[in-house]
């Protein structure tokens, strides 16, 4: 049981005594606000719930056994009443079970419509369960209990019926989705608002490449956030969606798409060296860099290196946008020469060097 939270105001009343005005303090009614889904509870010193409650507080669960004693100070041990009420958001709604037990009388209302009515003085606890369909959105449940004589106990629960045989209602689509992207790590974090569904099982997180028709399920989670640390760093754009799943297996629609454009940290594939004929005035074949990368169109620059046979050091003989060159001054003695090359994409990522390859014999 949660303690009451009261806000008490004091009124000042001016009164006259012997021609002199003076102020006297008059306590105002205490206001109690209980945060949903906690119940507001009121104790009455009668069975008609009339007049001002003797006490008002907050109760997290209706489950009390007062025996033959008074429930609170100022209320008799017989002929008293207790009223609980709560207004909450039921999300998409659906089938619920209202289960109440009491000694003596009990009545349960949904939005003012009576659903359970056991209103008599009994010598033993009576239990009653009814199945109720609650519409989507906010609704008010009220539970009235009275004790006429003897022992007093009361219990009430409202729980979703989660069997797929009864629950055909899809959860509400997740809302409040937002995504942030960390270009340093390449990770995207997706967040969303917690669902109002009482029978929520989990959320499913999906990612799809922009322009692609289907998404890839990344995770199943009960949290309200997910960090995608495996997002490819290719410069491509991706959409994220969240879906809600209830305990009966019903799946909501997807949340609004949230777009992330990744940084490009993926180098192109290494090119390889081929040989092609130089112009007619050159008596040997030319080294040519060829790439098989899927993003070959993204290659902005090539670099070709030649191995010095004496020093075993590589030197750059070409750097530019062309993929083929004629290295005209490399072979005065007619010897074979070894080349290698690499490619850089528009984002500045260099590929690995190609495998080193020796030139064909001079012609």
C-alpha positions in Angstrom: 0.0 0.0 0.0 1.4 3.3 -1.0 1.3 6.3 1.4 -1.1 9.1 0.6 0.3 12.3 -0.9 -1.7 15.2 0.4 -1.9 18.9 -0.4 -3.5 20.8 2.4 -4.7 24.4 2.0 -5.6 26.8 4.8 -8.3 29.5 4.4 -8.2 32.8 6.4 -11.5 34.0 7.7 -12.0 37.5 9.0 -14.2 37.7 12.2 -15.3 40.6 14.3 -15.0 40.6 18.1 -15.7 43.8 20.0 -15.3 45.8 16.8 -11.8 44.3 16.2 -11.1 42.2 13.1 -9.0 39.1 13.6 -8.0 36.2 11.4 -8.7 32.5 12.2 -7.3 29.5 10.3 -9.8 27.0 8.8 -8.3 23.8 7.4 -9.5 23.0 3.9 -10.2 19.5 2.5 -7.0 17.5 1.9 -6.4 16.7 -1.8 -4.9 13.3 -2.7 -3.5 12.6 -6.1 -2.6 9.1 -7.0 -0.5 8.4 -10.1 -2.1 5.8 -12.4 -2.2 2.8 -12.3 -2.2 3.2 -8.5 -5.8 3.3 -7.0 -7.2 6.2 -5.1 -8.9 4.8 -2.0 -11.6 6.4 0.2 -12.9 5.1 3.6 -16.5 5.9 4.6 -18.1 5.5 8.0 -21.3 4.2 6.3 -22.3 1.7 3.6 -23.8 4.2 1.2 -20.6 6.1 0.5 -22.2 9.3 1.5 -20.6 12.4 3.1 -17.0 13.2 3.3 -14.5 10.2 3.4 -12.9 9.7 6.8 -9.6 9.0 5.0 -8.3 9.1 1.4 -5.0 7.6 0.3 -3.3 5.7 -2.5 -3.3 1.9 -2.8 -1.2 0.0 -5.3 -3.3 -3.2 -5.0 -6.7 -4.1 -3.7 -5.8 -6.9 -1.3 -6.7 -6.4 2.3 -7.9 -8.4 5.3 -9.1 -6.3 8.2 -10.6 -9.2 10.1 -13.2 -8.0 12.6 -11.4 -4.7 13.3 -11.8 -1.2 12.0 -9.9 -0.6 8.7 -8.7 2.9 9.8 -9.2 5.3 12.6 -12.6 7.1 12.6 -14.3 4.2 10.8 -16.3 1.6 12.7 -15.6 -2.1 12.5 -19.0 -2.8 11.1 -21.1 -0.9 8.6 -18.3 0.8 6.7 -17.5 1.2 3.0 -14.3 1.5 1.0 -14.1 2.8 -2.6 -11.2 2.3 -5.0 -10.9 4.1 -8.4 -8.3 4.4 -11.1 -8.2 5.8 -14.6 -5.5 4.4 -16.9 -4.6 4.0 -20.6 -5.3 0.4 -21.8 -3.5 0.8 -25.1 -5.3 -1.2 -27.8 -7.6 -2.7 -25.1 -8.9 -6.2 -25.6 -10.2 -9.1 -23.4 -9.7 -8.8 -19.7 -10.7 -10.9 -16.7 -12.1 -9.1 -13.6 -11.7 -11.2 -10.5 -13.1 -10.1 -7.2 -13.5 -11.7 -3.8 -14.9 -10.2 -0.6 -16.7 -10.6 2.6 -19.2 -8.8 2.4 -20.5 -6.8 -0.5 -18.6 -5.8 -3.7 -19.4 -4.0 -6.9 -17.1 -3.4 -9.9 -17.7 -0.7 -12.5 -16.0 0.0 -15.9 -16.7 3.6 -16.9 -19.7 3.6 -14.7 -21.2 0.4 -16.0 -21.5 -2.3 -13.4 -19.7 -5.6 -14.2 -19.7 -7.4 -10.9 -22.5 -7.2 -8.3 -22.4 -9.3 -5.1 -24.1 -7.0 -2.7 -25.1 -8.9 0.5 -24.0 -9.7 4.0 -22.2 -13.1 3.8 -20.6 -15.3 6.4 -17.7 -16.4 4.1 -15.7 -14.9 1.3 -17.4 -14.9 -2.1 -15.4 -14.9 -5.3 -16.6 -13.8 -8.7 -14.9 -13.6 -12.2 -16.3 -12.0 -15.3 -14.7 -11.5 -18.7 -14.8 -8.0 -20.0 -13.7 -6.4 -23.3 -12.1 -3.1 -22.7 -11.9 -0.6 -25.7 -8.7 1.1 -26.6 -7.6 4.2 -24.7 -8.3 5.5 -21.2 -11.0 4.0 -19.0 -12.0 4.1 -15.3 -12.4 1.2 -13.0 -14.2 1.6 -9.7 -14.5 -1.0 -6.9 -17.0 -0.5 -4.1 -16.7 -2.7 -1.0 -18.9 -2.7 2.1 -18.8 -4.6 5.4 -22.0 -4.9 7.3 -21.0 -7.2 10.1 -18.3 -9.7 11.0 -15.0 -10.2 9.2 -13.9 -7.9 6.4 -11.6 -8.9 3.5 -11.4 -7.9 -0.1 -9.3 -8.6 -3.2 -9.6 -7.5 -6.8 -7.5 -7.9 -10.0 -8.0 -7.0 -13.6 -5.7 -8.9 -16.0 -5.5 -9.3 -19.8 -6.6 -12.6 -21.2 -3.4 -13.5 -23.2 -4.5 -16.7 -24.9 -4.5 -16.5 -28.7 -7.9 -18.1 -28.6 -9.4 -14.9 -27.0 -7.1 -12.1 -27.8 -7.3 -11.0 -31.5 -6.4 -7.4 -30.9 -3.1 -6.1 -32.3 -1.0 -3.9 -30.0 -0.8 -0.2 -30.8 2.0 0.8 -33.2 5.0 2.1 -31.2 5.3 5.8 -31.1 8.0 8.4 -30.2 10.7 6.7 -32.3 13.9 8.6 -32.7 17.4 7.6 -33.9 20.9 9.0 -33.3 24.1 8.1 -35.1 27.6 8.2 -33.9 30.0 8.7 -36.8 33.0 7.9 -34.7 31.8 4.4 -33.8 29.4 3.9 -36.6 26.6 2.8 -34.2 23.0 3.9 -34.4 20.7 4.1 -31.3 17.0 3.8 -31.8 14.6 4.8 -28.9 10.8 4.8 -28.6 8.0 5.4 -26.1 7.0 2.6 -23.8 3.8 0.9 -24.9 0.6 1.2 -22.8 -0.3 -2.4 -23.5 -0.7 -4.4 -20.3 0.0 -7.7 -22.2 3.0 -6.5 -24.1 5.5 -9.3 -24.7 8.4 -7.6 -26.5 9.4 -5.3 -29.3 11.0 -6.2 -32.6 13.6 -3.9 -34.2 14.0 -4.0 -38.0 16.6 -2.4 -40.3 16.4 -2.1 -44.1 18.5 -0.6 -46.8 17.0 2.5 -48.3 15.2 1.4 -51.5 14.9 -2.2 -50.4 11.4 -3.7 -49.9 12.1 -5.8 -46.8 13.8 -5.3 -43.5 16.1 -7.4 -41.5 15.0 -8.2 -37.9 17.9 -7.1 -35.7 16.6 -7.8 -32.2 13.8 -8.8 -29.9 13.8 -6.7 -26.7 11.6 -5.6 -23.8 13.6 -2.4 -23.5 12.7 0.9 -25.2 16.0 1.4 -27.0 18.3 -0.6 -29.1 21.9 0.1 -30.3 22.9 -1.2 -33.7 26.7 -1.6 -33.4 26.9 -3.8 -36.5 25.6 -1.2 -39.0 27.8 -1.4 -42.1 30.0 1.6 -42.6 29.5 2.0 -46.3 28.0 5.4 -46.7 24.7 3.8 -47.5 21.4 4.9 -45.9 19.2 2.7 -43.7 15.7 2.8 -42.2 14.7 1.6 -38.8 11.3 0.4 -37.5 9.9 -0.9 -34.2 7.0 -3.4 -33.9 5.2 -4.4 -30.7 4.2 -8.0 -29.9 1.7 -9.0 -27.3 1.6 -12.2 -25.3 -1.0 -13.7 -27.6 1.4 -13.3 -30.5 -0.5 -10.3 -32.1 1.9 -8.0 -33.9 1.4 -4.2 -34.4 2.2 -2.2 -37.4 5.6 -0.8 -37.9 6.6 2.6 -36.4 7.5 5.5 -38.6 10.7 5.0 -40.5 13.8 6.6 -39.1 16.7 7.2 -41.5 20.4 6.9 -40.8 23.0 7.7 -43.4 26.3 6.0 -42.5 29.8 7.2 -42.8 31.9 5.4 -45.4 34.7 3.5 -43.7 34.7 0.6 -46.2 37.6 0.6 -48.6 37.2 -0.7 -52.2 38.5 -4.0 -53.1 42.1 -4.2 -54.0 42.8 -3.9 -57.8 45.0 -6.2 -59.7 47.6 -5.6 -62.3 47.1 -6.5 -65.9 49.0 -5.8 -69.1 47.9 -4.0 -72.1 49.6 -2.6 -75.2 51.1 0.8 -75.0 50.9 3.2 -78.0 52.6 2.0 -81.1 55.7 4.0 -80.5 56.3 2.1 -77.2 57.9 -1.3 -77.7 56.4 -3.0 -74.7 53.2 -3.7 -72.9 51.8 -1.2 -70.3 50.9 -2.0 -66.7 47.1 -1.5 -66.1 45.3 -1.4 -62.8 41.9 -3.2 -62.9 39.4 -3.3 -60.0 36.6 -5.9 -59.4 35.1 -3.9 -56.5 31.3 -3.7 -56.4 31.7 0.1 -55.9 34.2 0.5 -58.8 32.3 3.6 -59.9 33.1 5.2 -56.5 36.9 4.9 -57.1 38.4 8.4 -57.3 42.1 7.7 -57.6 44.6 5.0 -58.4 48.2 4.6 -57.3 50.8 2.4 -59.0 54.2 1.5 -57.6 57.3 -0.1 -59.0 59.8 -2.3 -57.1 63.4 -1.3 -57.3 65.2 -4.6 -58.0 68.4 -3.3 -56.3 67.0 -1.6 -53.1 63.8 -3.7 -52.9 61.9 -0.5 -52.2 58.6 0.5 -53.8 58.3 3.9 -55.4 55.2 5.5 -56.7 55.3 5.9 -60.5 51.7 7.0 -61.0 48.9 8.6 -58.9 45.8 9.8 -60.7 42.3 9.0 -61.9 43.5 6.7 -64.8 43.6 3.0 -64.3 46.2 2.3 -66.9 49.6 3.9 -67.6 52.6 3.3 -69.8 55.7 3.4 -67.6 58.0 4.6 -70.4 61.4 4.8 -68.7 61.5 1.8 -66.5 63.3 -0.8 -68.5 66.3 0.5 -70.4 68.1 -2.9 -70.0 65.1 -4.9 -71.0 64.7 -6.6 -67.7 61.4 -7.6 -66.1 59.9 -5.2 -63.6 57.5 -5.8 -60.7 54.4 -3.6 -60.1 51.6 -3.3 -57.5 48.7 -0.9 -57.1 45.9 0.3 -54.9 42.7 2.3 -55.3 40.9 5.0 -53.2 37.2 5.7 -53.1 35.5 9.1 -52.9 35.3 8.9 -49.1 39.1 8.7 -48.9 39.4 5.0 -48.1 42.4 3.3 -49.6 42.2 -0.4 -50.6 44.9 -2.9 -49.8 47.7 -3.2 -52.3 47.2 -5.6 -55.1 49.3 -8.7 -55.4 52.8 -7.8 -56.8 53.2 -8.8 -60.5 56.1 -8.9 -62.8 55.9 -7.5 -66.2 56.0 -9.7 -69.4 59.3 -9.8 -71.4 60.0 -6.8 -73.5 59.1 -7.0 -77.1 
